[in-house]
Amino acid sequence: MKVLKDILYKVSLISTTGDMELRIQNIVFDSRKVVDRSVFVAVPGTQVDGHEFIETAIEKGAKVIICEQLPSELKDGITYVQVVNSAKAMGIMASNYFDNPSEKIKVVAVTGTNGKTTTVTLLHQLYMALGYSTGLLSTVENKINEEVIPATHTTPDSVSVQALLRKMLDAGCTHCFMEASSHAIVQERIAGLKLVGAVFTNISHDHLDYHKTFDEYIKAKKKLFDDLPKDAFALVNEDDKRGMVMLQNCKATHLTFGLKSPSDFKAKIISNTLEGLELDINGKLIWFLMIGSFNAYNLLGVMATAVLLGEEEEEVLRELSAIKGAKGRFDRISIGGITAIVDYAHTPDALDNVLKTINGVRTGVEQLITVVGCGGNRDKTKRPIMAKIAVQESNKAILTSDNPRFEDPMEILKDMQSGIGPSEIRKILTIEDRREAIKTACMLSNKGDIILIAGKGHEDYQEIKGVKHHFDDAEVVTELLTQFTQS
């Protein structure tokens, strides 16, 4: 247990009432998780306000209340701490509670619309190959070396982040590579972390259901760089027009990477096929197992990060050339002469990148059939755009269900269909059932054809009305192609 006054170190306080010498058991922001001697942090949320549950938390045994607004009645025997920002305070407190693990481990955060998961996964794989004990916090999974810890959010809550870092440190980890989503940055889930560096991959329209405007979305990403300390590095993709925006008012050392612009770290694509990618990096020709210009950026960003962390460039490139990348990112499955590609592309920019990559390496004789859906209760503006991209870049597009969540799948599909012009209607099929959509794509394919199944990637479920049903795109297409080629 820790003494309350010690875990409040560096928190911006407004007032305190009660015993600051209390020894506390844990820090929670969910009143259902309160135990005796808990600190309950009342965090204003997007759906519920933690201040409404202060009374419940006290009834369950909380002895300390951290809040932005004090209750009208203060109870005897309870310590109240009024703070400027509850969410930020919770991150700082959690760091202190777990003895500030990020000050003893090198933590690098990666943000951007696309490429976050691939970048942190590549960094984790690279550092494991280089012989380091390494941690990973990603959308797909959290890892301590090779031990997998299931991920529920792109970035967990701040208490969970600090607890995971403590476990990593106790396991001997020297580095941790983590995704930093726009939600997590705004919600202060990374508050209390000391970062040695941050990486910006790119930005395009996403999460406008939450941020409301593209400008607010950009500001959310930029906050990561605004908060970096002077002794950290800020590495951005200079080919993205918002890359340099991230560096404005950033106190850290500014560095860039790119394929087109003069940059601190620069590469050139020599060849790009379905088998791999050849890059010229500082006069060295390197063959990678990954595919596409978007992965050229990911690989270059990873190499640059490793060099900035003190690794030798040549050794980094040698190890990177043997790495396959993250699950559900351009996963290729070839059965009976038909190639299926499963990819997490769930934004217009990501879908466009994947389709242009495939079109850049195909002969044009084969068909390209794209199966794509859009998630429910998320940014509706991207739905018609994604459908239009799928139709324009494919021989045939099959619009289907993704994670409808609490929306009617057919209403989502109607939104997607609104992006299709009269001349393109003949190129689309709309099949609500995702398995049937993949089955239809397989039935329409001949030897040599390519099927892209986009939107879910690594996810092994479909979320429908609050329930997650097992569904794995790679598993389903493998089963169906095997059936068809054997019959």
C-alpha positions in Angstrom: 0.0 0.0 0.0 1.0 3.6 -0.6 0.6 6.8 1.4 -1.9 9.2 -0.2 0.2 12.3 -0.1 3.1 10.4 -1.9 0.9 9.4 -4.9 -0.4 12.9 -5.3 3.1 14.2 -6.1 3.0 16.4 -9.2 -0.9 16.4 -9.3 -2.4 19.9 -9.8 -4.5 20.3 -6.6 -7.2 22.8 -5.9 -8.0 21.8 -2.3 -7.7 18.9 0.1 -10.0 17.9 3.0 -9.1 15.0 5.4 -6.2 12.7 6.2 -3.4 12.9 3.6 -1.4 10.2 5.5 -3.9 7.4 4.6 -2.5 4.2 3.2 -4.5 3.2 0.2 -5.1 -0.1 -1.4 -5.7 0.8 -5.1 -6.8 3.5 -7.6 -10.1 3.0 -9.5 -12.4 5.1 -11.6 -15.1 2.5 -11.9 -17.2 2.4 -8.7 -17.9 -1.3 -9.3 -14.2 -2.1 -8.7 -14.0 -0.3 -5.3 -12.7 -2.3 -2.4 -11.8 -1.2 1.2 -9.3 1.7 1.2 -9.7 2.4 -2.5 -9.0 5.8 -4.0 -12.0 6.6 -6.3 -11.3 9.0 -9.1 -14.4 10.7 -10.4 -13.7 11.2 -14.1 -16.1 13.1 -16.4 -16.7 10.7 -19.3 -18.4 10.9 -22.7 -21.4 8.8 -21.6 -21.3 8.9 -17.8 -19.8 11.3 -15.2 -17.9 9.6 -12.4 -19.0 12.4 -10.0 -22.4 10.7 -10.0 -21.0 7.6 -8.4 -19.0 9.2 -5.5 -21.7 8.1 -3.0 -21.7 4.5 -4.3 -17.9 4.4 -4.1 -17.9 5.5 -0.5 -20.6 3.0 0.4 -18.4 0.2 -1.1 -15.3 1.3 1.0 -13.5 4.1 -0.8 -11.7 6.3 1.7 -10.4 8.9 -0.8 -12.3 10.8 -3.4 -10.5 12.6 -6.2 -12.8 14.9 -8.1 -13.0 18.1 -10.1 -16.2 19.3 -8.3 -16.7 18.6 -4.6 -20.0 17.0 -3.5 -22.4 19.4 -1.7 -22.0 17.3 1.5 -18.6 16.0 2.7 -18.8 12.9 4.8 -16.8 12.4 8.0 -13.9 10.0 7.7 -13.5 10.5 3.9 -10.6 12.4 2.4 -11.6 14.7 -0.6 -9.0 15.9 -3.0 -10.2 18.5 -5.6 -8.0 18.6 -8.7 -7.9 20.6 -12.0 -8.2 17.5 -14.2 -9.3 14.1 -12.7 -8.3 12.0 -15.7 -4.8 13.6 -15.8 -4.5 13.3 -12.0 -5.3 9.6 -12.2 -2.5 9.0 -14.7 0.1 10.8 -12.5 -1.2 9.1 -9.4 -1.0 5.7 -11.1 2.6 6.4 -12.1 3.5 7.3 -8.5 1.6 4.3 -7.1 3.6 1.9 -9.3 6.9 3.7 -8.6 7.1 5.5 -11.9 8.0 2.6 -14.2 8.3 4.8 -17.4 11.3 6.6 -15.8 13.1 3.2 -15.8 12.1 1.8 -19.2 12.3 3.4 -22.6 8.8 4.1 -23.8 8.0 5.2 -27.4 4.5 6.1 -28.4 3.2 5.9 -32.0 0.2 7.9 -33.2 -1.5 8.4 -36.6 -4.6 7.2 -38.4 -3.0 4.2 -40.1 0.2 2.3 -39.4 0.2 2.5 -35.6 -0.2 -1.2 -34.9 2.2 -2.3 -37.7 4.8 0.2 -36.4 4.7 -0.8 -32.8 4.5 -4.6 -33.7 7.5 -4.3 -35.9 9.4 -2.4 -33.2 8.6 -5.1 -30.7 9.6 -7.9 -33.0 12.8 -6.0 -34.0 13.9 -5.5 -30.4 13.1 -9.1 -29.5 15.3 -10.1 -32.5 18.0 -7.7 -31.3 18.1 -9.5 -27.9 16.2 -7.1 -25.8 13.5 -7.8 -23.2 10.6 -5.8 -24.7 7.0 -4.7 -24.0 4.2 -4.0 -26.4 0.9 -2.1 -26.0 -1.2 -2.4 -29.2 -4.7 -2.8 -30.6 -4.1 -6.5 -31.4 -2.4 -7.5 -28.2 -0.3 -6.4 -25.2 2.9 -8.4 -24.7 5.7 -8.8 -22.2 8.3 -10.4 -24.4 6.3 -13.3 -25.9 3.7 -13.5 -23.1 0.4 -12.2 -24.6 -2.0 -10.1 -22.4 -5.3 -9.5 -24.2 -6.0 -5.9 -25.4 -9.4 -4.3 -25.0 -8.6 -0.7 -26.2 -6.0 0.7 -28.5 -4.6 2.3 -25.4 -5.7 0.9 -22.0 -6.8 3.2 -19.1 -4.0 5.0 -17.3 -4.0 2.7 -14.3 -3.8 -0.3 -16.5 -1.0 1.2 -18.6 1.1 1.9 -15.5 0.4 -1.6 -14.0 1.5 -3.2 -17.3 4.7 -1.1 -17.4 5.4 -2.2 -13.8 5.0 -5.8 -14.9 7.3 -5.2 -17.9 9.9 -3.6 -15.7 9.7 -6.4 -13.2 10.2 -8.9 -16.1 13.4 -7.1 -17.1 12.0 -5.1 -20.1 14.2 -2.3 -21.2 11.9 -0.9 -23.9 8.1 -0.6 -24.5 6.5 0.4 -27.8 2.9 1.6 -27.5 0.1 2.9 -29.7 -1.4 6.2 -28.7 -4.9 6.7 -30.1 -6.5 10.1 -30.4 -9.1 9.0 -27.8 -6.4 8.0 -25.3 -4.5 11.2 -25.8 -7.5 13.4 -25.2 -8.8 11.3 -22.3 -5.3 11.5 -20.6 -4.8 7.8 -20.6 -1.1 8.3 -21.2 -0.8 11.0 -18.5 2.0 10.3 -16.1 4.1 8.6 -18.7 7.7 9.7 -19.4 8.3 9.1 -23.1 11.7 8.9 -24.7 10.1 9.5 -28.1 6.9 9.8 -30.2 6.3 8.9 -33.8 3.6 10.3 -36.2 2.7 8.0 -39.1 0.0 9.9 -41.0 -3.5 11.4 -40.6 -6.8 11.0 -42.5 -10.5 11.2 -41.7 -11.4 8.9 -38.8 -13.2 9.0 -35.4 -15.2 12.1 -36.3 -18.0 10.5 -34.4 -15.9 11.3 -31.3 -13.9 14.4 -32.2 -16.7 16.0 -34.3 -14.3 17.9 -36.6 -11.1 17.0 -38.5 -9.4 19.9 -36.9 -10.1 18.6 -33.4 -8.9 15.1 -34.5 -5.6 16.7 -35.6 -5.3 18.6 -32.3 -5.7 15.4 -30.4 -2.8 13.8 -32.2 -0.7 17.0 -31.8 -1.2 17.0 -28.0 1.1 13.9 -27.8 3.9 16.0 -29.3 3.1 19.2 -27.4 3.5 17.2 -24.1 6.9 15.6 -24.9 9.8 16.6 -22.7 12.9 18.4 -24.1 15.1 15.3 -23.9 12.7 13.2 -26.1 12.6 12.8 -29.9 9.7 13.7 -32.1 9.8 11.7 -35.4 7.2 12.6 -38.0 6.3 11.5 -41.6 7.3 14.6 -43.6 5.4 13.4 -46.7 2.1 13.8 -44.8 1.1 17.4 -45.0 0.2 17.4 -41.2 3.6 16.0 -40.2 5.2 19.3 -39.7 2.1 20.6 -37.8 2.8 18.0 -35.1 6.2 19.6 -34.5 4.8 23.1 -33.9 5.4 24.1 -30.3 7.0 20.7 -29.6 9.9 21.0 -27.2 11.5 17.6 -28.2 14.2 17.1 -30.9 12.5 17.3 -34.3 13.2 14.6 -36.9 11.5 13.5 -40.1 11.3 10.5 -42.4 9.8 10.2 -45.9 9.9 8.7 -49.4 9.3 11.9 -51.3 10.5 14.9 -49.3 14.1 15.7 -48.2 14.1 14.1 -44.7 16.4 13.0 -41.9 15.6 9.4 -42.8 14.8 8.8 -46.5 14.1 5.7 -48.6 13.1 4.9 -52.2 10.9 2.1 -53.4 12.8 0.0 -56.0 10.3 -2.8 -56.5 6.9 -3.7 -55.0 5.3 -7.1 -55.6 2.9 -9.5 -53.9 6.0 -11.3 -52.5 7.7 -8.3 -51.0 9.2 -4.9 -51.2 12.7 -3.7 -52.2 13.9 -0.4 -50.7 16.9 1.8 -51.3 17.9 3.1 -47.8 21.1 5.2 -47.8 22.4 3.5 -50.9 21.7 0.0 -49.5 19.2 -2.2 -51.4 17.1 -4.1 -48.8 14.4 -6.8 -49.5 11.5 -6.9 -47.0 8.8 -9.5 -46.7 6.1 -6.7 -46.4 4.2 -5.1 -49.3 3.1 -1.7 -50.4 4.2 1.9 -50.1 2.4 2.3 -46.8 4.6 -0.4 -45.4 7.7 1.3 -46.8 6.7 4.2 -44.6 6.2 1.9 -41.6 9.5 0.1 -42.1 11.4 3.4 -42.5 9.7 4.9 -39.4 10.7 1.8 -37.4 14.3 1.9 -38.7 14.5 5.6 -37.8 13.1 5.0 -34.3 15.6 2.2 -33.6 18.6 4.4 -34.8 17.3 7.2 -32.6 17.3 4.8 -29.7 21.0 4.0 -30.3 20.9 0.9 -32.6 23.2 0.3 -35.5 21.4 0.9 -38.8 22.9 -2.0 -40.6 21.9 -4.5 -37.9 18.4 -3.0 -37.7 17.9 -3.4 -41.5 19.2 -7.0 -41.4 16.7 -8.0 -38.7 13.8 -6.0 -40.2 14.2 -7.7 -43.6 13.1 -11.0 -42.0 10.0 -9.7 -40.1 6.5 -10.3 -41.4 4.6 -7.6 -39.5 1.3 -7.5 -37.5 -1.5 -10.0 -37.8 -4.4 -8.9 -40.0 -2.3 -6.3 -41.9 -2.0 -7.5 -45.5 -2.2 -11.2 -44.5 -2.0 -13.3 -47.7 -3.7 -16.7 -48.0 -3.2 -18.6 -51.3 -5.3 -21.7 -51.9 -6.0 -23.3 -55.3 -4.4 -20.5 -57.2 -6.6 -17.8 -55.6 -5.0 -15.2 -53.3 -7.1 -13.8 -50.4 -5.7 -10.8 -48.6 -7.1 -10.0 -45.1 -6.4 -6.4 -44.0 -7.6 -4.2 -41.1 -8.2 -1.3 -43.6 -11.2 0.4 -42.0 -10.7 4.0 -43.1 -10.9 5.5 -46.6 -7.2 6.2 -46.7 -6.2 2.7 -45.5 -8.6 1.0 -48.0 -7.3 3.2 -50.8 -3.7 2.4 -49.9 -4.3 -1.4 -49.8 -6.2 -1.4 -53.1 -3.7 0.8 -54.9 -0.9 -1.5 -53.6 -2.7 -4.6 -55.0 -3.4 -2.9 -58.3 0.2 -1.8 -58.5 1.5 -5.4 -58.5 -1.3 -7.3 -60.4 -1.1 -7.9 -64.1 -4.7 -6.7 -64.8 -5.8 -10.0 -66.3 -7.0 -11.4 -62.9 -10.1 -10.1 -61.1 -9.8 -8.1 -57.9 -12.9 -8.6 -55.7 -13.2 -6.5 -52.6 -15.4 -7.5 -49.6 -15.8 -4.5 -47.3 -18.1 -3.1 -44.5 -18.2 -0.2 -42.1 -18.6 -0.3 -38.3 -21.7 0.8 -36.6 -21.9 3.7 -34.0 -18.8 5.2 -35.6 -18.0 8.0 -38.1 -20.8 7.8 -40.7 -19.1 10.3 -43.1 -16.6 7.7 -44.2 -19.1 5.0 -45.3 -20.0 6.3 -48.8 -16.3 7.2 -49.4 -15.1 3.7 -48.6 -17.8 2.1 -50.8 -16.8 4.4 -53.7 -13.1 3.6 -53.3 -13.9 -0.2 -53.2 -15.9 0.1 -56.4 -13.4 2.3 -58.3 -10.4 0.2 -57.4 -11.9 -3.3 -57.8 -13.5 -5.3 -60.6 -16.3 -6.1 -58.2 -17.1 -4.9 -54.7 -19.3 -6.8 -52.1 -20.6 -4.5 -49.4 -21.3 -6.4 -46.2 -21.6 -6.1 -42.4 -18.6 -5.3 -40.3 -19.2 -4.7 -36.5 -22.8 -3.2 -36.7 -22.7 -2.8 -32.9 -26.1 -1.2 -32.0 -27.0 0.0 -35.5 -29.1 -1.8 -38.1 -26.6 -3.3 -40.6 -28.9 -2.5 -43.6 -28.9 1.2 -42.6 -25.1 1.1 -42.6 -25.1 -0.5 -46.0 -27.5 2.1 -47.3 -25.1 4.8 -46.2 -22.3 3.0 -48.1 -24.5 2.6 -51.2 -25.1 6.3 -51.3 -21.4 6.7 -52.4 -22.0 4.6 -55.6 -22.8 6.4 -58.8 -25.4 5.0 -61.4 -22.7 3.8 -63.7 -21.0 1.8 -61.0 -24.1 -0.1 -59.6 -23.4 -3.1 -61.8 -20.0 -3.6 -60.0 -21.5 -4.0 -56.6 -23.3 -6.7 -54.6 -24.8 -6.0 -51.1 -24.9 -9.0 -48.8 -25.5 -8.3 -45.2 -24.2 -11.6 -43.8 -20.4 -11.4 -43.8 -19.8 -15.1 -44.2 -22.1 -15.2 -47.2 -20.3 -12.2 -48.6 -16.9 -13.9 -48.4 -18.5 -17.1 -49.7 -19.8 -15.2 -52.7 -16.4 -13.7 -53.4 -14.8 -17.2 -53.3 -17.5 -18.5 -55.7 -16.9 -15.6 -58.2 -13.2 -16.1 -58.2 -11.1 -18.1 -60.6 -7.5 -19.2 -60.5 -5.2 -16.2 -60.4 -7.8 -13.9 -58.9 -7.4 -11.8 -55.8 -9.9 -11.3 -53.0 -9.4 -8.4 -50.5 -11.4 -8.8 -47.3 -11.1 -5.4 -45.6 -12.1 -3.8 -42.3 -11.5 -6.3 -39.5 -8.0 -7.7 -40.0 -6.9 -9.2 -36.7 -10.3 -9.1 -35.1 -11.8 -12.6 -34.4 -15.3 -11.4 -33.7 -18.3 -9.5 -34.9 -19.9 -7.2 -32.4 -23.7 -7.2 -32.7 -26.0 -5.4 -30.1 -23.4 -5.6 -27.4 -22.4 -9.2 -28.0 -19.2 -10.4 -29.6 -19.7 -13.4 -31.9 -16.7 -15.4 -33.0 -15.8 -14.4 -36.6 -12.3 -14.5 -38.1 -12.0 -13.4 -41.7 -8.8 -15.4 -42.3 -10.3 -18.5 -40.8 -13.5 -18.2 -42.9 -11.8 -17.5 -46.2 -9.4 -20.4 -45.6 -12.2 -22.8 -44.9 -14.3 -21.7 -47.9 -11.4 -21.6 -50.4 -10.3 -25.1 -49.3 -13.9 -26.4 -49.7 -14.2 -24.9 -53.2 -10.8 -26.1 -54.5 -11.5 -29.7 -53.2 -14.9 -30.0 -54.7 
